[in-house]
Every structure is written in C-alpha cells, then in structure tokens.
Amino acid sequence: MRRPTLSLALGLGLGLSLVALFAARGAHASIHEYGGGDFAPRANSFFFHGGSEGLYASDHSSNSSASFIRFDTVVFRRTLESASRHEEMQQKTGLVEAIIVEIQDRGKIGGSYLHSDAICCTPELDKEKSCRVGEVIIRPNPENPDWPKRIQTFFDGKNEETTMVTQIVSINKTGMYYLYFMFCDPQLKGLKITGRTVWRNPQGYLPGKMAPMMTFYGFMSLAYLVLGLLWFIQFVRCWKDILQLHYHITAVIALGMCEMAFWYFEYANFNSTGTRPMGITLWAVTFTAVKKTVSRLLLLVVSMGYGVVLPTLGGITSRVAALGFIYFVASEALELVENLGNINDFSGKTRLFLVLPVAVLDATFIIWIFSSLSRTLEKLQLRRSMAKLELYRKFTNSLAVSVLISIAWIGYEVSFINSKVHLCGPCNVDMIKRSKAMESNCIMGMSGGARAKFYVVFPLLCGDHKIAIFQCN
C-alpha cells in the first residue's frame, strides 16, 4: 500500500506545482504594467481597467513623500485601418481618456444625472451644452472640481501610435481609487495599450490594504524571537527530560521566526521599490508552507499519542508523510499564486481549484486529529494514566477552542464579504426603469437566496467584479 499512496501524493503534488508555476506570473502590485491589453465595449464606450489601489492622502505636514499616481510611457496603438481613415496633416484624429475615480464619486461617471444611459457624450447631450461629444460624461465634484480626474491623449494625422504625456496625479484624499482608459470613437476599435502606471502612498509603495501588514510582521518577528528565547531557556533547564517531540516544537518555532522575518523584509522591500522581490517572496512562501505543514503534522502525531502512548507510528507513517507532502505542495501552490500573481484575475473555477485542495486537506487534518485524540484518551483512561489523561484533556479542549475560533473567523469573513455585496441595498425602481435598456451582465446574489440582474447607472464598472459590488446606487 505504501507505493500507491506515495505515487498518488507525488502525482497530486506535481499537478498542483504545475498549476502554481503557470498561474503565478510576476506581480508588480503598485506598479501596474500593461502589455498590449484590449479595450472592452460597454454601452457606447470602450474601456480598459488600468488598476485599483487604496491610497492615503498626501501628508503635507510631515516629511513623508506625496501620494500619487504616475503615468510612465503609456502608449496607445490603433489599427492601420483606423489610422488610414484620416489625412496626414489632420489633428486630433482620435481621443483616448484616462479616468481616475475615487469610489465615492462612482456615480459621477456617465449620464445618469442627465437622465441618460450613455457613458460617452452624444450629439443630443452636446446640443444641450451638458458635455462634449466624443468624451466620457463626467460630473465634477462640487467640493473638488478637478475630480474625477480626466487626462486626454490625442492621435494626430495617420499616426498609428500616440504616447501619453508623463505626468503625476497627486492624491489629496484618502480612498479607493480606480483607473480606466476609455475611448468613445468606434473607429478606434482594436486599440491596444502598453506601458505602466506607478501608484504610491505617502509612506511607500505598499497599497493601503497591505500597509499595516509590514508593522504586523515586524511585531510578529519580535514576538517569535522572545518565544524562541524563552523556549531555549526551558529547553536547556529540562535537558535530561527532553523528548523527540520537543525537537519538532523547536523546529516549528524556528520556522515561524524565519517566516515572519522574511515576510517583514519582503514587505519592506516592496514598500521601498514598488515591486515584489521574487527571491524573498519565494523564501517567505516556502517557509510559510513548511511551517504550516510541520505544525499540522506535529499536532497529528501528538494526537496519536506518539512519544507518550506510542513509541512509533508503525504502519501509518507513510500515510502521514503522504498527507504532509500533499498539503505542503497544495499550500505552496496557493501561496505562490496569491503572492506572485493576482488571484482576483483568475476565474472562479481556477480559484476553486487552488483553494479547495487546501480546505479539504485542512478538514482531513482536523478529522484525523480529533479521531486520534479520542482513541488516545480511551487508551489513557484504560491504563489509568491520570496525569497524562488530564494533560491530553487540556490539549483537546485547547484544540477545540482554536478550531471554533477559526470557524467563527471564517464566518466573519463570509459575513463581511456579503455585507460588501449588499452595501448599496436594493436598486431604486425608477433607476431600473431608466437603465433597463442597458441590462448589466453582472449577476449577484440577493438576500433570501434569490438571484437577480442588477441594472446600474455606470455599467462600465460591471466588467470588473471588484467594482460591480458597489455599482447599485
């Protein structure tokens, strides 16, 4: 039975490794690169999602740097057919707009306030002096007339390429910012975009949602260091009574110390450069996967009574090793994709393929651990080893509390996600009637388990799942 078990483990491990290597392409996070992306049609416009980040407002009262979005060598290339429709000396033969919008201003993009379903200005609206034909409709923020931010880039003559002027957009308000490149002229269909944008917070390049993590990992590194010192002192004091398990516990503490240190340096480097150093990230991910695997295996063998009731694991050693190997590979694959790629860019099936194995293996560990604990407690009770029995009962209770806390945390996360989905509440009936002609492709769950199609004033954003959950105002 040992060979089939190990063969299955190796097969599953190889499969997950290939998925991780295929999916985990280099991620630049605060530096968004564009490599010939296509523009997607929405209503009477075409758009390309240029990125989204949580940005803090520039702090002019301190010595910290400004918060900004910088456009670096962004190039637009239209088709030869589109360029040939114009004269050589003709100016402004095509318009591409970069739109930066803060999430609270999402309703100011598009013609909703003009009682129109259009995103781009139409000749009828142009006659009313409400907007300029060929441009995206933007209603300025009364408190900040320059926002949402519009940056225009024109093609000239028969040129197939045009380069966006390098410029910096300062961020003076804390919020979630989205960047879209858009055009309204159907003749530009087939337009491609290359280049990059750089997003920076006052204290560095870490996105707003990741900035607290650097402090967290720094604190955890010190906490593991203190724990390691205390453990080492106790280890030396009780040298004569050391069991094999104590060496394994020492290894877990050492792995945790290295893991937290690597994550801290990874975030610190990311914060200073704007890119994730692949070498440090790989080491951090590997230490995380190894620590998680070893700690779970340690809990499992302790639950079986290894070193206390059983001198050896006997014939189940190969099964324990196979489970540990599969878990390590699955965990490594998921961590690689989450930290070297952007898992939100993948389809639901791909995400499920990466997350589900880890979830199933965690459940397998939990079931195996508690079933082993039950058998170990029975053996200790029959042997009347009261001291060991009391120790294992405390161990079981502590483990049960940890599992319950984990389940409660998962429930909280699910509830938090659902609260984001329902953040806008039911759509206004009049709005639905006005925008019924522009049925959104976004399908989202409603309360009570029902399913409904949402009609939104700004259907452009429905192409991006991360934004669609907010577009029901």
N, C-alpha and C positions, 0 to 999 in steps of 0.2 A: 504493500500500500504506500510505501514511502516514495517510490519513484513517480507514480501518478500524481501524488499530492504536490511534490516539488515541481514536476513538469507543468501542472496547472498554474502554480504560483509564478513560475518563470514566464509562461505564456501570457498571463494577465499583466504581469509587470512590464513585459516588452510592449504589449499593446498600449498600455497607458503612457509609457515613456514616449512612444512614437507620437501619440496624440499631443502630449505636452510639448515636444520639440517642434511639431508642426504649428501648434497654436500660439506658443509663447514667442511671438516676434518682439523685437526690441521696442520697448515703450519709452516715450520721452516725457509723458505726463505734461509738465508745464511748458514744454517746447513741443508744439503741435506741428507735425510735418505733413505736407500734402504732396502726394506723388502721382499726379495725373488723375485726380478724382473727377467723377462725373456729377453733373447737376441734375437733381431730381425735380420733376414737374409737380407743382402744387397750385391748384386753381389757375390763375392767369400769370403765374410766375414760375421761375426755376430757382432752386436753392441748393447750396452745399453747406453742410454743417461743419464749421471751422473749429469747433471746440467749445468747452464749457468748464468753468472753474469757479470755486468760491474765492472771492478776493476781498481782502480787508482794505479799508480806506487808507490813503496815504496819511501818515502821521507827520505833519509839518512841525510839530512842537518838539520832536526828538531828533536824534542823529540817524535814525533809520532811513533807508532808501525809500524812494517813492514806489507806490503800487501802480503798475501799468500793464498794458497790452501793446506789444511792439510787432509791427509787420516787417518781416525780413524777406526781401527778394521774392515776393509773391508775384507769380507770372500767370497770366491768363492766355490760353491759346485757343483760337476759334478755328473752325474748319476752313479749308480752301474755298469751298463753295460759298460759305458765308462771307468771306473776305472779298471774293470776286464780284459781289453784287454792288460794290461801291467804286467810286472814282479815286484815282491816285491822290489827288490834291484835296479830296473831301476831308473835312474834320469831323470828329465826334461821330464815327460810324458804328459805334456800339458802346453800350454802357453796362458796367458791372459795379454793383454796390456792395460794400462791406457794412453790415448792420450789426452793431453791438447793442444788446438789450439786456437790462437788468430784469430779473424775473418779475418784479413788481410792476414793471412797465410793459408786460407782455401784451396787454390789451390795447396799447397804443400803436401796434403794428397792424396794418390792414385797414380796411374801410368800414369797420363796424360802427365807428362814431359818425360816419357819413351815411349810415343805413345802407351799406353796400357790402356784398360778399367778396368783392375784389381785394386782392393784395396789392396789385400794381394799379397805378392811376389809369383810368380810362378816359377817352375823349370827352365823355359826358361830364365826368368829375372835373376835368381840366377846364371846361367851359364855365363851371361854377366857381372857378378860382380856388378850389379846395386842395389841389395838388397839381403836379406837373406830369403830363402824360409820359409814360415810359419809365417812371420812377416808382419805387416802392412807397406806398402810402404810410407816412409816419406822423402821428400827432405828438407834437413836442410836449414834454413835461413842463407844466406851468412853473414848478419850483426850480427846474433846471432845463432851460430851453434848448440846450445843446444835446440833450438826451431824449430818446435813444439816439446813439451816435450813428451818423451816416457818412461813409467815406466813398467817394466816387472815383472810378477809373475808366477812362475812355480809350477806345480803339481809334486810330486815325487812318484815313485812306484805305488801302488794301492790305495793311499790315495784319499778319496772322497772329502776332503776339503783342501783348502790351504788359508792361511791368508796373505794378503798384508802387507808388512813391513810398519809400521807407519813412515811417512815422511812428510816433509813440502816443498812445491814448492814455492819459492819466486817469486813475481811478480815485475818486474823492468820496465814494460812498460804499460802505460795506454791503456786500450782497452776492448773489449768484448771477454770474454773467455768461451770456451765450453769444457766440459769434456766428453769423451766417453771411455767406457770399451769395448774392442774388442778382438775377437779371430778369427783365420783363420782355425783351425783344425775342420773339420766336425764331428769328433768323439766326440767333446765336446758339441755337440748339446744337449740342455736341461739344460745347465749350469744356475745356479741361483746365484744371488748376494745379500748379506746383508751387513749392516754397514752404515757408513756415511762419508761425507766429509764436512769440515768446510772452508768457504770462508770469508776472512777478508780484509777490506780496511784499509789504514793507520790510519784513524780516528775512526774506529769501524767496526761493522759487517753489517751496512746498505749497501745494494747493491748500486752501483754507481748511478742508476736511481732514488733511493729513498733518497740518502743522502741530497740533497737540501731541501727536504720536512721538515726535522726537523727544519731547520732555518726558513722556511716559517711559520710553525705552531707556533714557538716561537714568531715571529713578529706579527702574527695574534692574538695571545693571548694578547699581549700588546695593539694592536690596539683596540680589543674588550673591554679591560679594560678602555682605555681612552674614548671610545664611551660610555661605561656604566656610567662613572663618569660625563661626560657632560650631558647625558640624565637624570641622577639622579638630577643634579643641576637644570635643566629646569623643571623637574617633581615637585620639591619642590617649585620653584618660581611660577609655574602656578597651584598650588594645587587646587584652587577653580574652575578651569575650566577643570579639568580632566574628560575625557570621559572613557567609558568602554574599548574602543579600545586602549587607552594609556597603560592600564594594559597588554593587549595582546602584544603590542610592547615591553614593558619591559620584558615580558617572553621570547620573541624571542631573545632579546639582551643577556639575562642571559643564555639561551640555547647555543647561539653561543659562549659565553665566556667559558662555561664548555666544549663544544665540542672541541674548539681549544686547551684548556689546556690538555684535555685527550689525544688528538692526539699527542701533543708535548711530554707528558710523555711516551706515547706508543712507539713513535719513539726513544726517548732517551733510554728507557729500551731495545728495540730491538738492538740499536746500541752498547750497552754495553755488552749484553749477547748473541746475535746472534739468539735468539728465540723471537717470538711474545708472550707477556703475554696475555693469553686468557681473563682474567678478565678485564684488562684495555681496551683491544680491543673491548670487548663486550659493555662496557660502552660508549666508543667513538663512536662505530657504532650506538648504540641506541640513543645517543644524536644527532648524525647527522640526523638519520631518523626522530626523533621527531621535530627537528628544521626545517627541510625541509617541513614536513607536516604542522606544525603550521604556518610557513611563507606563504605557499601557501593558506591555509585556510583563513589567515588574509587578503591576497590580494583579495581573492574571496568575502568575506563578505563586505570588504570596497567597492569593485566594485559594489556590490548590493545596496550600499547606507546605510548599517547598521550603526546606530549611527548618521547619517547625514540626510538621507531621510526617512529611515525606522526605527522605534523604535525596531522592532523584525524581525526575518527572517520568522516567520509564519510556513506554512506547508512544506517549503523546508528544514527545519532544519535537518530532518532525512536523506535526500539525501546528504546534505553537509557533515554530520557526516559519512555517509557510504563511500563517496568518500575519505574522510580523512583517515578513518580506512584502506581501501584497499590500499591506497597509502603508508601509514606507513608500512604495512606488506610487500608490494612489495619492497619498498626501503630498509627495514631492511634485507630482504632475499638477495637482490643483494649485499648489503654492507657486509653481513656476508660471502658470498661466495668469494667476491673479497679480503677480508682481512684475513679470516681464512682458505681459501683454495686458490687454484691457478686456476683461471677461464680459463687460457690458456690450462689446461689439459682436459677440457671438450669439447665435440663435439659441432659442430655448432648449432645443434638443442637445446642442453641443454643451451648454452649461449643465444640463441634467446629466449628461454622460460623464462629466468631470466631478460633479458634486455628489451624485448618487452613490458611487462606489465607496467614498469616504464615509458617508452617512450610514450605509449598510454595514460597513466594517466596524464602525463605532458601535452600532447596535449589537453586532455579533460579540464584540468585546464585553459589552455591558451584560448581555445574557449569560455568556460563558463565565464571567467573573462572579455574578450573583449565584448561579447554579453551583459553581465550585465552592463558594463560601458556605452555601447551605450544607453541602456534603462534609466540608471541613468542620463545621460547627457540630454536626451529628457525631463525627468521629471523636472530637474532643469531649463531647458530653458522655459518650460511651466509655471513654478512657478515664473520665472524671479528672481531667486536667483543668482544674478550675481557674488557675492563673492564666493559662493560655486561652481558655474559653472566654474569660472576661475581656482579655486583650482583643480577641477576634470579634467579639460582640461590639466593642467600641469602634473597631476598624470598619465593621459592616455598617454601623449607624452613620459614621462619618462619610462613608462612600455613598450611602443612600441620600444623605443631605446634599452632597455635592451633585449627584445626578438630578435631584429635584430642583436645585438652583439652576443647573444648566437648562433643564426643560422650561423653567419659568423665564429664563433669559431668552430662549428661542421664542416662547410665546410673546414676550415683549417686543422682540424684533419684528415678528409677523404682524402684531398689532400696530406697530409704528409704520410699517410699510402700507398696511391697509388704511391707516389714517391719512397718509400722503395721497393715496388713491382717491379718497373721499374728501380731500381737503376743500375742494370747490363746492361740494354739495351738488344737489340736482341742478341741471341746467334750467335757465329761465325759459318758460314756454314760448314767449314772444321771440326770444333769440333763436330757438329751434325752428320756429316758423320762418324767420328771416333767412336762416342759413341752410334750410332744408335742401336747397338745390346743390349745395356743396357737401354732400354726405362724407363724413370723415371715415377713413379706413381704420381708425383706432377703435378697437373693441376692448372695453374694460368692464370688470365686474362691478355690479351694483349691489347695494345692501339687499339682504334676503336671498342671495344666491342667484338673482336674475341676471340676464345678460342683455345689454342694450347698446345701440350705436350712439356715440356722442356726436353732436353737431357743435362745432366750435367756430368762434369768430375768426381765429387765426389758425386755419387748418394746416398751414405750412409747418408748424411745430409738431403736428401729429406724426410726421415721419420719423420723429425721434422719441423713442419710448420714454427716455429720461425726462422729456419735457411734456409729453402728452398728458401725464397725470395732473398737470396743473392747468391744462387748457380747457376749462369749463367755467368760464367766468361770465 
